[in-house]
Amino acid sequence: MYNELKTSNRILMGPGPSDAHPRVLKAMATPLIGHLDPEFVTIMDEVKMMVQQTFLTKNHLTFVVSAPGSAGMETCLVNLIEPGDEVIICINGVFGGRMVDIAERCGAIVHKIEKKWGAVVTTEDVKKALDHCPKPKMLALVHAETSTGALQPLEDISNMIHNAGGLFMVDAVTSYCGVPLKVDEWGIDAIYTGTQKCLSAPPGLSPVSFSDRAVKALENRKTKVQSWFLDLTLVKNYWGGAKRAYHHTAPVSSVFALRESLRIVLEEGLENRWKRHQDVHQVLKEKLENLGFTYLVDEQYRLPNLNSVFLPEENDEALIRNKLLKDYNIEVGGGLGAFAGKIWRIGIMGESCTLNHVNLLVSALEDIKEFKR
Ligand SMILES: *Cc1c(COP(=O)(O)O)cnc(C)c1O
């Protein structure tokens, strides 16, 4: 026999998932209804409107992919790329690399802008790439690189790619509802995010949005979208249109949770939420630096909600991280790729972005005998 499901009461301060609000967990436990029930159709409409409000967009083609952030990434790429298309993709961490892998599987000719992990892409870098590839179908990059804690400025690059006649695609999984993000004002044509980072909902859904320019590119396709499940021409009739047609069975309980988390964001207000992440980051930063931690990313490009830090010298990062989890129930993230074993990634996202979380982490560190300041 298996035991009843039970987990430890963790405090989530890693790269996601973040702590979920009890209201969100309660919404998940709402009795199921059918996914084509008129009540559920209303809920889908409300979720779509709240996603538009939080993305700051009027895009009609805005909806939620029934799969995690990576599927949002794949949705944008498979729908906008046809075999032989030339695209520019920026890589300054794990997720840019993942975009390249997907784009190549779509048959794209990928021109990479590769930067040191922790750095951001500059307009100079984009200019050079456009010299090599003057007429790209699109340029894709990551707004908030969760593997490094770097925050990528977007507006100038958006103008450059539009002047070259291409689409601008952005990964906003970690930036959404944590730092300023303005889809229409910044001219973003395709964007995807996730639910488990600054939105503080359970993982497994990916809000996405496409501009009219992107919709035109979709309508002008000469080939079928490689993926049946992610083909927007099919999914859009499920999330919109006068008559809802069955496409797949929406994850009803997850949509309930997403709806509640979006309500919480709008109650707080986007601007207040951005400010809260910045303010709590400031306190965390001072306390970490007092303990001897140093930041990976230059202050100017630092993501407030994902703090990538080197431990003070002579600390065994894995040992301390395990102690935090086992003895204090606090999860922080380890490094990825080149930074595995070298840095921590401390997330203060959504419900995990409070002074209480900061104080718990800092006092736990002060309490751990093996931690050397
Ligand atoms: C977490 C993350 C993803 C992937 O999201 P999943 O929900 O894990 O599939 C993509 N991009 C960035 C920047 C992320 O932080």
The ligand as a Gaussian input file, in Angstrom:
#p B3LYP/6-31G(d) Opt

LIG

0 1
 C       11.072000      28.402000     -16.302000
 C       11.414000      29.003000     -17.615000
 C       11.022000      28.435000     -18.838000
 C       10.355000      27.100000     -18.949000
 O        9.176000      27.010000     -18.269000
 P        8.630000      25.564000     -17.843000
 O        7.324000      25.896000     -17.202000
 O        9.653000      25.000000     -16.925000
 O        8.498000      24.761000     -19.087000
 C       11.333000      29.111000     -20.000000
 N       11.992000      30.278000     -19.973000
 C       12.404000      30.847000     -18.826000
 C       13.134000      32.144000     -18.864000
 C       12.118000      30.227000     -17.622000
 O       12.539000      30.778000     -16.471000

